[in-house]
Amino acid sequence: MQTNRLEAFSDGVLAIIITIMVLELKVPEGYSFRTLAPLFPKILSYVLSFLYVGIYWNNHHHLFHIIEKVNGKILWANLNLLFWLSLLPFATAWMGENHFEKNPVAVYGIILVMAAIAFLILEKYAIAHEGKDSKLSVAIRSGFKEKGSVVLYIAGIAVSFFYPLLSLLFYYIVAMMWLIPDKRIEKTLK
């Protein structure tokens, strides 16, 4: 099977996720900038989540640019990834509404780590389908960024019960690690 339907469906789901998140930002009453102050946690939560959805979209695009064919396992692995990402609007709203309290920040981290694991599973199924000598296998051989992300997410979750704002720093560091699209795939394609 070709990848185009999977990519189109995934793009649509990610666009809906972003739309749902932005709809959670309600317009304040009043016209002064002071009326925006109470919205700061919600806006910060939205920006972080928008960044994450953008990163996943970008890396998903790169991943499926190098994958030539998909099978049922890849389709289900992709749905698993989309499931975890679809929970981001809930966690984003809960975290922003409650000003980064420990439980919402922990749940946000759990969703992030599960999405990261789901992406790893997607990569593994794609490599198994494409073959050990495939371009994808060569491109992501080390997996350092992937494994490092999972470790930082788990550390962020653990810390969230004591210092929730420090957890956000862990989550932000992971986002910065992935902000630039995966150069390993681009280098392999050249």
C-alpha positions as CSV (number, residue, x, y, z in Angstrom):
1,M,0.0,0.0,0.0
2,Q,1.1,3.5,-0.7
3,T,1.6,6.1,2.0
4,N,-0.6,8.9,0.6
5,R,-3.9,8.0,2.4
6,L,-2.1,7.6,5.7
7,E,-0.3,10.9,5.3
8,A,-3.5,12.7,4.4
9,F,-5.5,11.3,7.3
10,S,-2.7,12.1,9.7
11,D,-2.4,15.7,8.4
12,G,-6.2,16.1,8.9
13,V,-6.1,14.8,12.5
14,L,-3.1,17.0,13.4
15,A,-4.9,20.0,11.9
16,I,-8.0,19.2,14.0
17,I,-5.9,18.9,17.1
18,I,-4.5,22.3,16.6
19,T,-7.9,23.7,15.9
20,I,-9.4,22.3,19.1
21,M,-6.5,23.7,21.2
22,V,-6.9,27.2,19.8
23,L,-10.6,27.1,20.4
24,E,-9.9,26.6,24.1
25,L,-8.4,30.1,24.2
26,K,-11.4,32.4,25.1
27,V,-11.4,36.1,24.3
28,P,-11.2,38.1,27.6
29,E,-13.6,40.8,28.5
30,G,-12.1,44.2,28.1
31,Y,-9.6,45.7,25.8
32,S,-6.5,46.4,27.9
33,F,-3.5,44.2,27.9
34,R,-4.1,43.6,31.6
35,T,-7.1,41.4,30.7
36,L,-4.7,39.0,29.0
37,A,-2.7,38.4,32.2
38,P,-5.0,35.7,33.6
39,L,-4.7,33.9,30.2
40,F,-0.9,33.6,30.3
41,P,-0.9,30.0,31.6
42,K,-3.4,29.0,28.9
43,I,-1.4,30.8,26.2
44,L,1.8,29.2,27.4
45,S,0.3,25.8,27.4
46,Y,-1.1,26.3,23.9
47,V,2.2,27.5,22.5
48,L,4.1,24.5,24.0
49,S,1.4,22.1,22.6
50,F,1.3,23.8,19.2
51,L,5.1,23.5,19.1
52,Y,4.8,19.8,19.8
53,V,2.1,19.1,17.3
54,G,4.2,21.0,14.7
55,I,7.2,18.9,15.6
56,Y,5.3,15.7,15.2
57,W,3.8,16.8,11.9
58,N,7.2,17.8,10.6
59,N,8.9,14.5,11.7
60,H,6.0,12.5,10.5
61,H,6.3,14.1,7.1
62,H,10.0,13.3,7.0
63,L,9.4,9.7,8.1
64,F,6.8,9.1,5.4
65,H,8.9,10.8,2.8
66,I,11.5,8.0,3.2
67,I,9.0,5.2,3.6
68,E,7.9,3.7,0.3
69,K,5.0,1.4,1.4
70,V,2.9,0.7,4.4
71,N,1.2,-2.4,5.9
72,G,-1.5,-3.0,8.5
73,K,1.0,-2.8,11.4
74,I,2.2,0.6,10.2
75,L,-1.4,1.8,9.9
76,W,-2.2,0.7,13.5
77,A,1.1,2.1,14.8
78,N,0.2,5.4,13.2
79,L,-3.3,5.4,14.7
80,N,-1.6,4.7,18.1
81,L,0.5,7.8,17.6
82,L,-2.5,9.9,16.6
83,F,-4.5,8.6,19.6
84,W,-1.9,10.0,22.1
85,L,-1.5,13.2,20.2
86,S,-5.3,13.6,20.2
87,L,-5.2,13.8,24.0
88,L,-3.0,16.9,23.9
89,P,-5.9,19.4,23.7
90,F,-7.4,17.9,26.9
91,A,-4.0,18.0,28.8
92,T,-3.2,21.4,27.4
93,A,-6.5,22.9,28.5
94,W,-6.3,21.2,31.9
95,M,-2.7,22.4,32.5
96,G,-3.4,26.0,31.5
97,E,-6.6,26.2,33.4
98,N,-5.0,25.0,36.6
99,H,-1.8,27.2,36.3
100,F,0.6,24.3,35.9
101,E,-0.3,22.3,39.0
102,K,1.4,19.0,39.5
103,N,-1.3,16.6,38.3
104,P,-2.1,18.3,35.0
105,V,1.6,18.7,34.3
106,A,2.2,15.0,35.1
107,V,-0.7,14.0,32.8
108,Y,0.7,16.2,30.1
109,G,4.1,14.5,30.4
110,I,2.5,11.1,30.3
111,I,0.8,11.9,27.1
112,L,4.1,13.3,25.7
113,V,6.0,10.1,26.7
114,M,3.3,7.9,25.2
115,A,3.4,9.8,22.0
116,A,7.2,9.5,21.8
117,I,6.9,5.7,22.5
118,A,4.2,5.5,19.8
119,F,6.5,7.3,17.3
120,L,9.3,4.8,18.2
121,I,6.9,1.9,17.6
122,L,5.9,3.5,14.2
123,E,9.6,3.7,13.3
124,K,10.3,0.1,14.3
125,Y,7.3,-1.3,12.3
126,A,8.4,0.8,9.3
127,I,11.9,-0.5,9.5
128,A,10.7,-4.1,9.9
129,H,8.5,-3.6,6.8
130,E,11.1,-1.7,4.7
131,G,14.0,-4.0,5.8
132,K,17.2,-3.6,7.9
133,D,19.1,-2.2,5.0
134,S,16.4,0.3,4.0
135,K,17.1,4.0,3.8
136,L,15.0,4.5,7.0
137,S,17.0,2.0,8.9
138,V,20.3,3.6,7.9
139,A,18.9,7.1,8.7
140,I,17.8,6.5,12.3
141,R,20.3,3.8,13.3
142,S,21.5,5.4,16.5
143,G,18.1,6.4,18.0
144,F,19.9,8.7,20.5
145,K,17.4,11.6,20.2
146,E,14.4,9.2,20.5
147,K,15.7,7.4,23.6
148,G,16.9,10.6,25.2
149,S,13.5,12.2,24.7
150,V,11.8,9.3,26.5
151,V,14.3,9.6,29.4
152,L,13.7,13.4,29.7
153,Y,9.9,12.9,29.6
154,I,10.1,10.3,32.4
155,A,12.3,12.6,34.4
156,G,9.8,15.5,33.8
157,I,6.9,13.4,35.0
158,A,8.8,12.4,38.2
159,V,9.8,15.9,38.9
160,S,6.2,17.3,38.2
161,F,5.0,16.0,41.5
162,F,7.5,18.2,43.4
163,Y,8.4,21.0,41.0
164,P,5.8,21.2,38.1
165,L,7.4,24.2,36.5
166,L,10.8,22.4,36.3
167,S,9.0,19.6,34.5
168,L,7.9,22.2,31.8
169,L,11.6,22.9,31.3
170,F,12.3,19.2,30.7
171,Y,9.4,19.1,28.1
172,Y,10.7,22.3,26.5
173,I,14.2,20.9,26.2
174,V,12.8,17.9,24.4
175,A,10.9,20.2,22.0
176,M,14.1,22.1,21.3
177,M,15.9,18.8,20.5
178,W,13.3,18.1,17.8
179,L,12.5,21.6,16.6
180,I,14.7,21.3,13.5
181,P,13.5,18.4,11.3
182,D,15.3,15.2,11.5
183,K,18.5,15.8,9.5
184,R,19.4,12.1,9.5
185,I,16.6,11.4,7.0
186,E,17.4,14.4,4.8
187,K,21.1,13.3,4.7
188,T,20.1,9.8,3.8
189,L,17.8,11.0,1.0
190,K,20.6,13.1,-0.5
